[in-house]
Structures are given as structure tokens and as C-alpha cells.
């Protein structure tokens, strides 16, 4: 074998020369084929890794994630507020739309946090459901959605279901932890009100309706052993279908829980709860004293007139406001609620009406601060 190879590479015969030419040609063919195959493979591989970026502007983030994942691209997210683009929608992208990128490339996305909450919009006259939807959109960037409560009243000019008033008031400063209340129209008051059948309805709700309309409401109580019937209407006079006008009267029989003092007459009482709004800490006390003292050197220099001084004091004191919430429940099963942001040190005297026994609970910044019980023998709290 070795002698044959030696003859092939060193021999001078015509056959050896021809064999060497054929061998060189075969080797060059193999090399050339390898180069061509490698080029084609690289081109095909390169084409498979490239992707032309689409326009992600205003696209929902989850949809963008799916597209990037399908094309082996990685997202990098930055978030910011935007006046018009909804929460979790894309504001901009980098590289720009139309750019060709390879697999594994990181795509930078700027995503909307929604509209930044700053001032309370004016919802007066708008449907309450529309206002709620707008508020939920405003708060969509935050974990805590505000508690939105409603109080119904008849109106002289606002259609049923539309907003008469609001708290906080229009354009007031908003914060994430603030709850919101709407005064909603029960309809436009007319000169005639048709009495409905109120049996088993909550007495306080019905009483408020007629008081708003200008009709006198009287009631007497009947004892019941069922807690679910306490505060409910058993009978009424006049009966359903009767027409009443302002100045007329309507009376009800209302259930109260049967207690140990059977036969003792229950009575409605006007009570007053008094509280001095407490300070959180000594730092808040110092802020209040400084802001409210016109005699300090800084205040005399910066606010020479009383109007400018008072306006500045309100702005300085906003961070120390305390949220005071009071809930009163009585024997009729009715509940009265008070909620307002107040400055520390303020004296609050809150009048409220009760029937029989019950409890009053006071919360400051959503923490229980005080809880008292009352009954017919008490004059007030």
C-alpha cells in the first residue's frame, strides 16, 4: 500500500501524473462544496434570526409580550404617567418600528401608568356610573381603589341617577388613600308624591326620602325578636297608591329588638359627639404651631397681610391632615356616617340622632380611635 502511494505521488509515469491531477481536482471540489454549503447555511440561519419590529404604540402590554416571546426577543420596561394613553399600554419603543433585529435582542418599552391623579374632576350633572368608571380609570395605576359611596336626594333640576354634589369638591387635591362620596339625584321633585308599599324596607331610607320631599314623618315602634326585622317597616298609613303633597304627613310602625325592659317606650334623642382631633406626633404639632403663628419672624417677613398668611398656612398644613370617620348605629338598624379630613387640634362637635341603644365608632386614618355605647338613659356622649 505504501509503495503504491509513493509511486502515485513521486512517480513520473503518465499514469501517475494523471492520477495526481484527478486527486487534486477531487480535493478542490470537496473544499469548494464545503465553502458553498457553509455560505448557504449562514444565510439561512441569519434569515431565521431576524425580525422586523412592528408598531407597538398604544398596544396592550400583554399582547406585546406575546409577540416578543414568539420571536425570541426580550422586553425591558420603563413606566411613566400619560394624560391620554391608558394604563398598561405602550407609549414608545426602542428600536423604532420597522427596525430589523436579531433573536435575543432587548426591546425597550415605555409603558403608561395612566393619568396622574392630581385634582378631583367636576362630575356635577353627570351620571354617577360614568363618574365611577372615570375614577376607577384615574386610580388604575394604584393597588388601592377608592371607596365610592352614594347618598340619594331629590333635586329641583338634576335628573335621576345624576350627581348633585361631590366630596372632595371639584378641583380639590386628590390622594391615593382618599375616599369619595357623591350626592345623587333620586329624581326631580314634583308637587305630588305617590306612596309606595314600604313593608319590610329600611325605615331610615324611607324617612330620608319623605323628609327631602317636605313630608312630615312620624312613627311608633313594635318589638320583634328577629334581629333582621329591627329597623324595618311593619305597617304604614296612608296605604300604597295614595298621593301626598308637601306639608302632608305619613306614619309608620317600625320594628325594634325586644329587650329586657318590655313595655318601656323608646325615644329618639339628639346627641353630640365631641373630639379634639389628635396630633400624630410632636413633629406635626411643631408644623401646626409654626404655620398658624403670625408672630414668627419668618411669617411676618413672608406674609405681611393676613389673607396671604392664611392661604400659606392651609398649604403647609395639608400633609398633617387627619381623616376622621364616625359611624353611628342605633336600635333601628340605621347607620349614620361622617367622613372628613381635619387639621390636628380642631374641635369637632358632631350632632346626630339615635333611637334606643347603639354604638358610635370613631376612626382616625382608618384606625379605630374610640368606641362608645349609648342607650335611652343617656343624655348624650
Order of alpha helices (4+ residues) and beta strands (2+ residues): alpha-alpha-beta-alpha-beta-beta-beta-beta-alpha-beta-beta-beta-beta-alpha-beta-beta-beta-beta-beta-alpha-alpha-alpha-beta-beta-beta-beta-beta
